[in-house]
Amino acid sequence: MGEDAPLDDGYIEPSKPREEVRQEPYPLPKDFEWSVLDINDPKQIKEVYDLLSLNYVEDDDASFRFQYSAEFLEWALKPPGYYKEWHLGVRVSSNKKLVAFISGVPVTLRVRGNVFRASEINYLCVHKKLRSKRLAPVLIKEITRQCNLLGIFQAIYTAGVVLPTPVSTCRYFHRSLNIPKLIDVKFTFVPRSMTLARMIRVFKTAAVPHLGGLREMEEKDVSQVAELFTRYMQRFDMAPVMTLDEVRHQFLSGRGDLESPSEKYRRPGQVVWTYVVENPETRRITDFFSFYSLPSTIINHPKHNLLEAAYLFYYATDVVFDAGSEHNGTLNKRLSSLVGDALIIANQAGFDVFNALTLMDNVGFLEDLKFGAGDGLLNFYLYNWRTAPLAGVKAIGGVDAGKGVGVVML
């Protein structure tokens, strides 16, 4: 913290050959044992779900806690080329109860001019009753060892807390959809200058999306979406590099039960929504957007037990390739239309709130679409990679706010 930004990008510690990596697992406190979880086993995925839904991230007032569904964990933890050794748990030796978990999935990251393989580390969770046992540092050391054994020495992760040293910080913004419920559970409140009825009117969305040619993404769109995504993401200092299989997985594999009719824009078990805009004459995909479902448990509320939250995922538009589109306002206008339709679909699908961060091009349309700044900040960290700070909540070094970060972490 407080050091000058590095002049050159690069690793901090050099990679080691496999034989120089520690070969045996790090020791755990007495009474605990390591366990690699099989995410293909419904019983084990339920154990992870139970652990996270009772012990994972809460807001400061302990009113809301993330609730990852089994379908969400399947989608998030099993991208192409995932390693089962990176789904790492700790069990009580005597009764085999799962009491801690950490996961990694492989990603290819571009940070400024460098492209490298990394692991995306997530879902670090220790049972509330065991937080004095110092399990978290051992989990982090062991997942690092497992990554190193497979030749991966860099990682990306996020946290609400500030550790040395964030590479960027983004702020959460919230677009209210179900006003009466959000007020009831104290997620938001009626401003002094407004009545409840007027607030409901102000935040009302249309009944159907506006954009011509908008439809749900299908298998046949994968290569066009991948090409558009790849070109669009070049504009951000830090972004994922995805193969066709990864694009297919991220945008299509979480669509839920495809045999069931999609009622009100939602299928049973659906965790990701991806829509494309197709030019009817050329059949070209000109735009796409996606969002995912991550509900929160509402703790100790007499009437509501679940806050249905949608999170903006990746998007792209070919408008950006027109000369001057960033400066003359056409890019922001197009993105407002795209994300505006995402809000309509999310509202029709029964979401209560739509969340986005100050990353990518989001800053340009958040205010237009009536998003309000939240209390939460998300800090982005790179492990064993040094680079100057990236523009997130604030502009940095001539880069506009948000445009430093093109990575959406689940």
N, C-alpha and C positions, 0 to 999 in steps of 0.2 A: 504494500500500500504506500502511496506517496512517492514511489520511484518515478523517474522520468519514463516516458513511453520508450520501448525499444526502438532502435534505429532500423534493425533488420528483423524480418520475420524468420522463424525457424524453431526447431525443437530446442528444449532446454537440456534434457538428458539424452544422449544418443541411444538408439535402439541396441539391444543385445542379442547375440545368437541364443537360440532356445536352450542350449546346454548351460548358459550362464544365468538363466532365470531360475529362481527358487523352485525346486521340484515338488516339495511337499506342502500341503495346505498350512496356513497360519493356525496356530493353536487357539482354540476357543476356551472361555472360562469353563471350569468344571461343571458337569451336568448338561452340557450342550454339545451338539454334533452338527457337522455340515450335511446338507442335503441338496442334491441337484434336482430341481423340480421338472417333471414332465408335463409341459403345457398341453400335450395332446390327451392327457388323462383328465376327464371331467372332474374326478374327485380331487385331484391335485390343483387344478385351476380354481376350484371352489375354495380350497384352503387359502390360496393367495387372495382371492376375492374377499373372503371373510376377514383375513388379517388386515388388508388395506381398508376395507369399509369401516372397521372399528378403530383403527389406529393411525390412519394416514393423515394427510394435510388438513388442518382445520383453520378457520379464520381466527383472528385475535380474540373474538368474543366467544369462541366455541359454539357458534350458532349453526355453522355449515361445515360439512366434511365431504370431500370428494368420494363418490361412490362409483368405482370402476366395475362395469359389468363383466361377466365371464366372456361375452362376445368381444367387448372392447379389449380385454387382455389378450385374447387370441389374435386379434388384429394387430395390436401394438407390439406384441412380443415375438411374432413369427413372420417377420419380413423374409424375402428370399435370402438364402444363405445364412440364416440365424444359427447360432451355436447353442445347443441345449445346456452346455456347461456355464453359460452366462445367465442362466435363470437360477440364482443361487439362494438357498434358504438355510436357516438355522432351526433345528428342532431341539426340544427337550429330550435328552437321552432316554429318560424313564418312560414317557408316554407318547413320544414321537410327535407331540403337538408343534405345529409351525409357529414360531414366535418372532422371526425376522426374515427379511427378504431384500434382495437387490437384484437389478437386472441390467443387462447390456444388450444392445442389438448393433450389428455392423452397419456403418454408414460410410459413404465417400463424401468428404467435405472439401469445399474450396474455400480457403481463407485468403482473400486478396488474390495474389497470383499463384498460390500453392495449392495443389490438389493432393490429398492424402487419405488413406484408410483410417478410420477411427471407430471408437465404440460410443454409442449414445447411451449414457448411464441414466437410469430412472428407477422410480418406485422404491427408493431406499426407505425401509419402514421397520421399526422395532416396536414390539408390543409395549404398550404404555407402562406396564408394571415392571419392565426390565430395563428402563432407560438409565438406571444407575450402573448397569453392568458393562458399559463401554463396548457394546457390541458393534455400534456403527463404524468406528475406525477399523475394526477387524474385517467387517464386511467389505469396506472400501479397499483395504489392502488385498483381500482375497480376490475380489473381482478384477483388480488391477493385475494380479499375478496370472489369473486365467486369460486375460486379454494378451498379456506379454507372451504367454506360452504359445499363442497362435500368431505371434509376430505383429501385434497391434500395440503401439506405444503412445497413441494420442487418444483423447476422449473429449466429448462435449457433454455438459450437464447444466441444469438450471436449478436455482433455489430462490426462495423468497427472502432468505437471510443473506447478509453481506459477509462474504468470506474473502480472504486475499486470493485473487483480485479479479473482479468481474471484467470481462472483455467488453460487455455492454449491459445496459439496464433498460428495460422496457416497462411501460406502465400499462396496466389493464384498463380497458374501457368497456362499458356495459351499455347495451341498447335494450331498454325495458320493452317487453312485449305484453305480458299478462300483468297489467298494472294492479288490479285488485289483490291478486295473490302476492305480488312482490311487496306491497305495502303491508299486507297481513302478516307476512313472515319477517318484516322489518329489514328486507333487503334494500328497500328504498323508502322514501317518504314523500308526502305531498308538499311542495314548496309553499312558502307563506303567500306568494303572489298568485296561487292557483287553487282551484277546487279539484276534488277527485274526478268529477265528471269532465272538467276541461282537460285534465291530465290524460284521461283515457282517450279523449278526442285527439289530443296533440300526438299521441304515440300510436294511434290506430294505423294499421297497414292495410294495403289493398287486399282484395280477396284472391286475385290471381296475378301471377308475374306479368310484367309488361313487355319484356324483350321478345321480339319476333325470332323464331328459329331456336328458342330455348327448349332443351329436352334433357332427360337424364343421360349421363354418359353410358356408353355400351362398349362391349369388347372391341368392336370394329374401330373405335375412336382412339385406341391406346397409342398407336404410333404418332398420330397427329397431335394428341394432347402432350405426348412426351417431347415432341419437337418444339411445340409452342412454349411449354414449361421451361425447357433447357435454354431457349433463346431469352425468355423473359427474365430468368433468374440470374443471367449474366450481369444484370444491373446492380446487384447487391454485393457488398464486400465479402459476406460470408453466406454460403448457400450450399444445399446438398446437391450432389451430382447423382442423378438416378438413371438406372438402366430401364429398358422397356418392362422387364419383370417387376421392378420396384414401383414403377408408375402404375402398372396393373394392380399390384397389391395395395398400394396406398389409396387409390381412388375407386377401386372396384370390389375389393375382397370383403369389405365390411358392410355390404348392402343388405344384409339380413336374409330372411327366408324369401328367395325369389319366386317360389311356388305360390306364396300368399299374395293376394291382390294388395297393391300399394294404396291403402286407404289414407286419404288426407296427407299425401306425400310421405307416408311412413309405413315400413314393413316391420313385422315382428323381428326383434333381434338386430335391427339396423343400427350401425354406429357411425357410418360415414355417408354423406350426401354429396354427389358430384354431378354438376350440370354443365353442359356445353352449349355454345351458341353456334349453329351451323348455318352458313350462307346457303339459302335454298337453290341458288343458281349454280354456284361452283362446288357445292358440297364440302367446302373447306370449313374446318373448325376455326372460328375467329377468336373465341374467348372460352374460358371455363372458370368455374369457381367451385370450391368445396368447403364443407364444414362438417364437424363431428360432434357427437353427443357425449357429454360427460356430466351426468347429473351429480348433485350434492345431496347428501342426507341432511334434512332439517332437524336439528337436535332439539328434543323436548318441546315440540309444538303440538298443541291439542288437535289441530285440524289437518295440517299438511305435514307429510314426512319426506317429500322429495321435491327438490328444486330442479326443474328440467332446464339444463343450460346447453346451448349450442356454442361452439367455438369456431371462429373463422380459421380455415386451414389454408391451403394454397389456392392461388388464382393466377390467371394471366390473360392478357388481351393483346391482339396484334396492333391495336391503335398506337401503342407505344413506339412502334417502328416507323410511324409517320414523323417526318421532320417537324420539330417544334411542338410536338404534342404535350410535352411536360410543361412548357412555358406558356402555351396559349390556352391551357385549361381543358383541352379535349381528353387528355388521359384521366384527369380527376372526374370529369363528367361521365366518362364511360365506366370507370370503376364504381362510381356512385350508383349507376344503373344496375351494374352486375350485382353488387353487394346489396343494393336495395331489393332486388329480386330474391337474393338469398334470405333476407329478413322476412319477406312475404312467405316463402316456402317454409321457413323455420316456424313462423307463427301458425301457419296452417297445420304444421306437423305437431303442434302442441307444446312447443318450447315456451318457457316463461321469460327467458332472457338470452341475449346473443352477445357473446364476449369477443373482444379482439384486443390485440396488443399493438403498441406503437412500433411496429416493424414493417418491413417491405414498403409498400406505398400507402399503408393504412392511414397515416396522419392526414393525408389530403382529403379524405372523405368522411372521417369519423364525425366531425361536427355537422356536416350537411345531413347525415343520416341519423342525427339526434342521439349519438352515443355520448354518455357522460363519463368523465374521468373517475376511475375507481381508486380505492385506497392502496390496492396491491401493486407492488413492483416485482418484476421477475428479472433476476440477475442471470446472465449467461456466462459460463465459464468454459475455458479450454484447458485441458490437462496436458502438460508437457508440450505446450506450443505457445510461443511468445509472438504477440502482434500488438500494434498500437490500438487504443480503444476504438470501438466501432459505434457509429451513430445509431442510437436507439431512441430513448425518450427526448434527447437533445441532439441538435446538429453538432457535428465534430469535424474539424479540419476541412471545412468546405463541403462536407457531405450532409445532405438534408436529414432531418430527424427521421428515424426508421430505416433509412436506406442502407445502413451498415449491416442490418441483420435480415437474412432471407431464410432463416431456419425456424420452422414451427415445431416446438417440442410438445409431445403428447402428455 
